[in-house]
Amino acid sequence: MPSASQIDQIAERVERLLVRYEELQRTNALLAEQVEMLTNERDSLKSRLSAARSRVEALLERLPEIKSPA
């Protein structure tokens, strides 16, 4: 049977593991928040790029054709 000092050491290690686990949970939550934010930003930029591309294509269609000399 383990002695009291061994039990104290195990209890201390368990406490440290619990603290570390809580820190990792907070870090994970912050990282998940950042991923969500960056995903939203990416989607917004993709949407803006698509709209800009459409506007450029519409402007290009309005330009008169340049005929090369034959």
N, C-alpha and C positions, 0 to 999 in steps of 0.2 A: 504494500500500500504506500502511495506517495506521502512524503512528509509534508508538513505545513509550508515549508519554504518552497517546495516544488509546486504545491498548489498555488501559492502566491505568485510564483513566476509564471505559471500557466495563466492565471487570472490577469496578470499584467499584460501578457502577450495578447490575450483575447481582447482586452480593452484597447490596446494599440491597433489591433486588427479592425475593431469596430470603428475607431476614429478614422482610420485610413479608408475604410469602406464608405463612411459618410462623406469624406472628402472626395472620393472618386464619384460618388453619386452626384454631388454638387457640380463637379467638373463635367460629368457626362450631361447633366441638365443644361449647363451653359453651352456646351458644344452642340447639343441638339438645337438649342435656340439659335445659335449662329448658323447652323446648317439651314434651318427654316428661313432665316432672314436672307441668307445668300441665295437660296433657291428662289425666293420671291423676287430678289433683285435681278437674278439671271432671267427669270421669266419676263419681268418688266422690260429688260434690255432687249430680249429677243422680240418682244412685241413691238417695241419702238423701232428696232431694226427692220422688221417686216413692213411696218407702216412707211418708213423712209424709203425702203426699196420700192414699194408700190408707187410712191410719189415720184421717184426718179424715173421709173418705167413709164408712168403716165406722161411725164415731161418729155421723155425721149420719143414717145409716139407722136407727140405734137410737133416735133421738129420736122422741117421739110427734108425730103430726101436729097442727098447730095449726089449729083450725077457725075460720074467720072467721064472725062473727055474720051471720045472714041476715036 
